[in-house]
Amino acid sequence: MSQAKFILKHLEDTRRRSLMLWRSLPNSQFHWRPDPKAQSAAEMIRHVLAADHGWLQIIRGADMRGYQSPWADLAIESLDQELALAQEHRQAFLDQISHYSDQELSESQVYHPGVPEAKILGDYLLRTAYHESVHAGQFLTYLRLMEVPRPNIWD
């Protein structure tokens, strides 16, 4: 299996598990937050989905100074709306990864804003899945605090 296929499989599996969590959230709890300073469940979902757009810009070498998410001025209404807004950006991110050779993934460097040292592209892409996984754990805690049954994502 090529490195790109491995990374894509990992990203897709991570997203599949996130979707299981997000879909278990009752609509009535969509804007719930554990305290006034925390992200709401909806804001966390948007943060994870919107990150794909940012990751794509970064791996393409875009200047991220002044970056603004395409969702910056949009109200968060529903999970279905968030997924629809994110679809084209997610697909573009995955398509970009699918075109990388093993050599590019092993040797190309990526500079993430605010991080002084460069990362190897393949490592950086795996870190994007880790970011989503961290928020999946956070979301599981939110569900527990809401006393919402948590889906078994450990298949």
Residue, then its C-alpha position, 0 to 999 in steps of 0.5 A: m500500500s502506498q503511503a498516500k493510500f495509508i494516510l487516506k485510509h487513516l483519515e477516512d477511518t478517523r472521520r467515520r468515527s467522528l461522524m458516529l459521534w456527531r450523529s449521536l448528538p440530539n438536535s436539542q443539545f447541538h449548541w450545548r457547552p460544558d461551561p461559558k468559555a468552552q466551545s459548544a458541541a456545534e462549534m467543535i464540529r465546525h472547528v474539525l470540519a473547517a480544519d480541512h480547508g486550512w490543512l489544504q492551504i498549508i500543504r499547498g504552501a499558501d500564505m496563512r497570514g490573515y487566513q479566514s475560514p470560509w465559514a467565518d460569517l456563517a451561523i451554525e444551524s445543523l450537523d447536516q448543514e455543516l457536513a454539506l458546507a465541508q464536503e467540497h473542502r474535504q474532498a479537495f483535501l483528500d484529492q490533494i493527498s491522493h496525488y502525492s508520491d511516497q517520495e513527496l510524503s517522505e521528503s517534502q516539508v510543511y510549515h504550519p503557522g506558529v510552529p517554528e520547525a518544519k514537518i515532513l508532509g506525511d507526518y504532518l498529514l497524520r497529525t491532522a488525523y490526530h487533531e480530529s481524534v483529540h476532538a473526538g475524545q473531547f466530544l465523547t466527554y461532552l456526550r458523557l456530561m450531557e448523559v447522552p448514550r455514546p456510540n461504540i467507535w472502537d471497532 
